[in-house]
Amino acid sequence: MKREREREREREREGKIKTFFFPQHNGSLSFFLRGSAARRGEGRRRRVTPPTSTSTYTPVSNCNLLLPIASYSSLCFLTPPHQSAAVTQPFINQIEMEYESKEQSLRCDCLVFDLDDTLYPVTSGIGADVVRNIQAYMIEKLGVEESISLELCILLYKQYGTTMSGLRAVGYQFDYDDFHSYVHGRLAYEKIKPDPVLRNILLSLPIRKVVFTNGDRIHASRALKRLGIEDCFEGVVCFETLNPASPPSAAGQVEIFDIVKHLAHPEPGVELPKSPILCKPNIDAMLQALKVASINPKTSILFDDSARNIQAAKQIGMHTVLVGTSERIKGADHALESLHNMKEALPELWEEAVKDEDVRKSSKVGIETSVIA
């Protein structure tokens, strides 16, 4: 309880960012936009049923949100509906049915951005600091020998997508909030510089924009605020979205699976243990994230610096952009040194947005004329 209260106070200090859960009939979520952001939603369909919360936030259905929207006044962190994470085939079938009759001209209705080393550059040094902090946590909190800590850290990252996920897979018990507080709470966020160029690019695109990060919500909030782009996104899918709470610690001493030995000398019939943590590039994690945010993979684009995440996104039908290099890899439709090059590399996003706006305006005029007549 004490740790939870401390986390809540920290969230309040980070700009009073809160997470709300408001189930729709289809199991998706509503976005809660503060004040002016909700008032700017002219033409958006709104649910008549009020939220049960006593909050003054205005609910806006995320699947009925009609853009363009200039900016949002606060970050919205998504929480998952209470359902199984095994959504792969049912969700794909649902997407195919729902979009079967859509016009083929609709090429992109949502941009999905990774956070670390994508929205801010790897040259910030934050990534290297994270690795050092994870090593320190493993040594200090989990009793990992210092001599193997770096090797184990990298090995688990390669096998499970994040070192944290790998640590839980091989048997280490720890509190998720404690891990994030130690690893991200010690970061020098001043290394992340404001990026007005990126901000202008994002605001010029009247398309849904969502952040999808393996990091926790406090880390995402701090990084986005340092960049000055926290109001450029409809919502954030973060660690807590896919992993609502730390599982209870197992009673007694837990045996740690020796992954280093296993990979060096694999035994027949022995497989790598699975992790209870959902994160990229796990396919189920990615599909769960898209379902929570009501994103159709076939009409969305993922911007990510990780080759594995890009390839996983391509497997589920997303358009993909590898960030941080101009060299395309398997699974990447485009490759950008920086998001600053978006307009040059993907001019069709702006062209399509202008076409959609023209259609909306002509439809509005037509409706108004018929009513007057």
C-alpha positions in Angstrom: 0.0 0.0 0.0 2.8 2.4 0.9 4.5 1.8 -2.5 1.2 2.3 -4.3 0.6 5.6 -2.5 4.1 6.8 -3.4 3.5 5.9 -7.1 0.3 7.8 -7.1 1.9 10.9 -5.6 4.6 10.6 -8.3 2.0 10.5 -11.0 0.4 13.6 -9.6 3.7 15.4 -9.7 4.1 14.3 -13.4 1.1 16.5 -14.4 -1.9 14.8 -12.8 -2.0 12.2 -15.4 -4.6 9.6 -14.7 -5.8 6.4 -16.4 -9.5 5.7 -16.9 -11.4 2.6 -17.9 -14.7 3.0 -19.6 -15.8 -0.2 -21.4 -17.7 0.1 -24.7 -20.2 -2.5 -25.9 -17.5 -4.0 -28.1 -15.0 -4.3 -25.3 -12.8 -1.4 -26.4 -12.0 1.6 -24.4 -13.0 5.3 -24.3 -10.4 8.1 -24.3 -10.8 10.8 -21.7 -9.7 14.1 -22.9 -9.3 17.1 -20.6 -11.0 20.5 -21.0 -10.1 22.2 -24.3 -9.2 18.9 -26.0 -12.7 17.6 -25.5 -14.2 20.9 -26.6 -12.2 20.8 -29.8 -13.9 17.6 -30.9 -16.4 19.2 -33.2 -18.1 16.6 -35.3 -17.0 13.6 -33.2 -19.6 11.1 -32.1 -20.0 11.0 -28.3 -21.5 8.3 -26.1 -24.7 9.4 -24.4 -24.2 7.2 -21.3 -22.1 9.1 -18.8 -19.1 7.5 -17.1 -19.6 6.1 -13.7 -16.6 8.2 -12.4 -17.2 11.5 -10.8 -14.4 13.0 -12.9 -15.2 16.0 -15.0 -13.5 14.4 -18.0 -15.5 14.0 -21.2 -15.7 10.5 -22.7 -14.9 10.2 -26.4 -15.2 6.8 -28.1 -11.8 5.9 -29.5 -13.3 3.9 -32.3 -15.6 6.8 -33.3 -13.0 9.6 -33.0 -13.1 11.7 -36.2 -10.0 13.6 -36.9 -8.4 16.1 -37.6 -7.5 17.3 -34.1 -4.8 19.9 -33.6 -3.6 18.6 -30.2 -4.6 17.0 -27.0 -4.3 18.8 -23.6 -3.1 15.8 -21.7 -1.8 12.3 -22.1 -4.2 9.4 -22.0 -2.8 6.1 -20.8 -4.8 3.1 -21.9 -5.9 0.3 -19.6 -6.9 -3.2 -20.8 -10.3 -4.8 -20.6 -10.5 -7.9 -18.5 -9.9 -10.5 -21.1 -7.5 -13.1 -22.2 -4.3 -11.9 -24.0 -4.7 -14.8 -26.5 -6.4 -12.6 -29.1 -4.3 -13.4 -32.2 -6.6 -15.2 -34.6 -10.0 -13.9 -33.3 -8.8 -10.4 -33.6 -7.4 -10.9 -37.1 -10.8 -12.4 -38.1 -12.6 -9.5 -36.6 -10.4 -7.0 -38.4 -10.9 -8.7 -41.7 -14.7 -8.7 -41.3 -15.0 -5.1 -40.1 -12.8 -3.7 -42.9 -13.9 -5.9 -45.7 -16.3 -3.3 -47.1 -14.1 -0.3 -46.5 -12.9 1.7 -49.5 -9.5 0.7 -50.8 -8.4 4.3 -50.9 -8.2 4.3 -47.1 -4.5 3.5 -46.7 -3.7 4.8 -43.2 -5.9 6.0 -40.4 -3.5 5.6 -37.5 0.2 6.2 -36.8 1.8 4.1 -34.0 5.1 5.3 -32.6 7.6 3.5 -30.4 9.1 5.8 -27.7 12.7 5.1 -26.8 15.3 5.7 -29.5 12.4 6.5 -31.9 10.6 9.6 -30.8 13.9 10.7 -29.3 17.3 9.7 -30.8 19.6 7.0 -29.5 22.3 9.7 -29.2 20.6 11.0 -26.1 22.3 8.2 -24.1 19.2 7.3 -22.3 19.3 3.7 -23.6 22.8 3.1 -22.4 21.8 4.4 -19.0 18.8 2.1 -18.9 21.1 -0.9 -19.5 23.4 0.2 -16.6 20.5 0.6 -14.3 19.1 -2.8 -15.2 22.5 -4.3 -14.4 22.6 -2.6 -11.1 19.1 -3.8 -10.2 20.0 -7.4 -11.1 23.0 -7.3 -8.9 21.6 -5.4 -6.0 18.0 -6.7 -5.9 18.1 -10.1 -7.5 21.5 -11.3 -6.4 22.9 -11.8 -9.9 26.7 -12.1 -10.0 28.3 -8.9 -11.3 30.6 -10.9 -13.6 27.6 -12.3 -15.6 25.2 -9.5 -15.2 25.8 -7.7 -18.5 25.9 -11.0 -20.5 22.7 -12.1 -18.9 21.0 -8.7 -19.4 21.8 -8.7 -23.2 20.9 -12.4 -23.6 17.5 -12.0 -22.0 16.8 -8.9 -24.0 17.6 -10.8 -27.2 15.4 -13.8 -26.3 12.4 -12.1 -24.7 12.2 -8.6 -26.2 13.1 -6.9 -22.8 15.4 -8.0 -20.0 12.6 -7.5 -17.6 10.4 -10.0 -19.4 13.3 -12.5 -19.6 14.1 -12.1 -15.8 10.5 -13.1 -15.0 10.6 -16.0 -17.5 13.6 -17.7 -16.0 12.2 -17.4 -12.5 13.2 -14.1 -10.8 10.5 -12.7 -8.6 10.2 -8.9 -8.2 7.6 -6.1 -8.1 7.0 -4.4 -11.5 6.7 -0.9 -10.0 9.9 -1.4 -8.0 11.8 -2.5 -11.1 10.6 0.5 -13.1 11.2 2.9 -10.3 14.8 1.7 -10.0 15.6 1.5 -13.7 13.8 4.6 -15.0 13.6 6.6 -11.8 17.4 7.2 -11.9 17.5 8.5 -15.4 18.7 12.0 -16.3 15.7 13.0 -18.4 17.4 16.4 -19.1 19.4 14.4 -21.7 16.2 14.4 -23.8 15.9 17.7 -25.5 12.7 19.5 -26.7 12.0 18.7 -30.4 9.9 21.5 -31.9 10.6 20.2 -35.5 9.0 16.8 -34.6 6.2 18.6 -32.8 5.3 20.6 -35.9 5.4 17.4 -38.0 3.1 15.5 -35.7 0.6 18.4 -35.4 0.6 18.9 -39.2 -0.8 15.3 -39.6 -4.5 15.1 -39.1 -4.3 11.3 -38.4 -4.7 9.4 -35.2 -1.4 9.1 -33.4 -0.7 6.6 -30.6 2.5 5.8 -28.7 3.2 2.1 -28.1 6.1 1.5 -25.6 7.3 -1.3 -23.5 8.2 1.3 -20.9 6.0 2.2 -17.9 3.6 5.2 -17.8 5.8 7.5 -15.7 8.8 7.0 -18.0 6.6 7.6 -21.1 5.2 10.8 -19.5 8.5 12.2 -18.6 10.1 11.5 -22.0 7.2 12.9 -23.9 7.1 16.0 -21.8 10.8 16.6 -22.2 10.3 16.3 -26.0 7.4 18.8 -25.8 5.0 16.5 -27.7 2.9 15.1 -24.9 -0.2 16.7 -26.4 0.3 15.3 -29.9 -1.0 11.8 -29.2 -4.5 10.4 -28.7 -3.2 7.8 -26.2 -0.3 5.8 -24.9 -0.1 2.0 -24.8 2.5 1.3 -22.1 3.7 -1.5 -19.9 0.7 -1.2 -17.5 -1.7 -1.4 -20.4 -0.7 -5.0 -21.1 0.5 -6.0 -17.7 -1.9 -4.5 -15.1 -0.3 -5.8 -11.9 2.6 -7.7 -10.6 1.7 -11.4 -9.9 2.1 -12.6 -6.4 5.5 -14.0 -5.5 5.8 -17.7 -5.4 6.1 -19.3 -1.9 9.4 -20.7 -0.9 12.6 -20.7 -2.9 12.2 -20.5 -6.7 14.6 -22.3 -9.0 16.2 -20.1 -11.6 16.4 -21.5 -15.1 20.0 -21.4 -16.3 19.4 -19.8 -19.7 23.1 -19.3 -20.4 23.8 -23.0 -20.0 20.7 -24.0 -21.9 21.7 -21.9 -25.0 25.3 -23.1 -24.9 24.4 -26.8 -24.4 20.7 -27.3 -25.2 19.1 -30.5 -23.9 16.6 -32.5 -26.1 13.1 -31.8 -25.0 13.9 -28.7 -22.9 12.4 -25.5 -24.1 12.9 -21.9 -23.0 10.4 -20.9 -20.3 7.7 -18.5 -21.3 7.4 -15.1 -19.7 4.3 -13.8 -17.9 5.0 -10.3 -19.2 3.5 -9.1 -22.5 5.7 -6.8 -24.5 6.9 -6.2 -28.1 7.9 -8.0 -30.2 5.5 -10.8 -28.9 2.7 -11.1 -31.5 0.0 -11.5 -28.8 1.3 -8.4 -27.1 1.1 -6.4 -30.2 -2.3 -7.5 -31.2 -3.6 -6.9 -27.7 -2.2 -3.4 -27.8 -3.9 -2.7 -31.1 -7.2 -4.2 -29.9 -7.1 -2.0 -26.7 -6.6 1.1 -28.8 -9.0 0.1 -31.5 -6.3 0.1 -34.2 -6.7 -1.8 -37.4 -3.2 -3.2 -38.3 -4.0 -3.2 -42.0 -4.6 0.6 -42.1 -1.9 1.7 -39.6 1.9 2.4 -39.7 4.4 1.5 -37.0 7.5 3.6 -36.5 10.1 1.7 -34.5 13.8 1.5 -34.1 13.8 -2.3 -33.4 14.2 -4.7 -36.3 12.3 -7.4 -34.4 9.4 -5.1 -33.6 9.2 -4.1 -37.3 9.2 -7.7 -38.5 6.5 -8.7 -35.9 4.4 -5.7 -37.0 4.7 -6.8 -40.6 3.5 -10.3 -39.7 0.2 -8.9 -38.4 -0.3 -6.7 -41.5 1.0 -3.3 -40.4 2.8 -0.9 -42.7 6.3 -0.4 -41.1 9.0 2.3 -40.9 12.4 1.5 -39.4 13.7 4.5 -37.6 17.4 5.3 -36.9 18.9 4.1 -40.2 18.4 4.7 -43.9 19.1 1.0 -44.6 15.9 -1.0 -45.2 15.7 -4.5 -43.7 13.3 -7.4 -44.2 9.9 -6.4 -43.0 10.4 -2.7 -43.3 8.5 -0.8 -45.9 10.6 2.4 -45.3 13.7 3.3 -43.4 14.4 6.8 -41.9 17.4 8.2 -40.2 15.1 10.4 -38.2 11.4 11.1 -37.9 12.3 14.6 -39.1 12.4 13.0 -42.6 8.8 11.8 -42.4 7.4 14.3 -44.9 10.0 13.6 -47.5 9.7 9.8 -47.2 6.0 9.6 -46.8 4.4 12.6 -48.5 1.2 10.4 -49.2 0.3 10.8 -45.6 -0.2 14.5 -46.0 -1.8 14.1 -49.4 -4.3 11.5 -48.1 -5.1 13.7 -45.1 -5.9 16.6 -47.4 -8.2 14.4 -49.6 -10.0 13.1 -46.5 -10.5 16.7 -45.2 -11.9 17.7 -48.6 -14.3 14.8 -48.6 -15.5 15.7 -45.1 -16.1 19.3 -46.0 -18.0 18.4 -49.2 -20.1 15.9 -47.2 -20.9 18.5 -44.6 -21.9 21.1 -47.3 -24.1 18.5 -49.0 -25.9 17.6 -45.7 -26.4 21.3 -44.8 -27.8 22.1 -48.2 -30.3 19.3 -48.2 -31.5 20.2 -44.7 -32.0 23.9 -45.7 -33.8 22.9 -48.9 
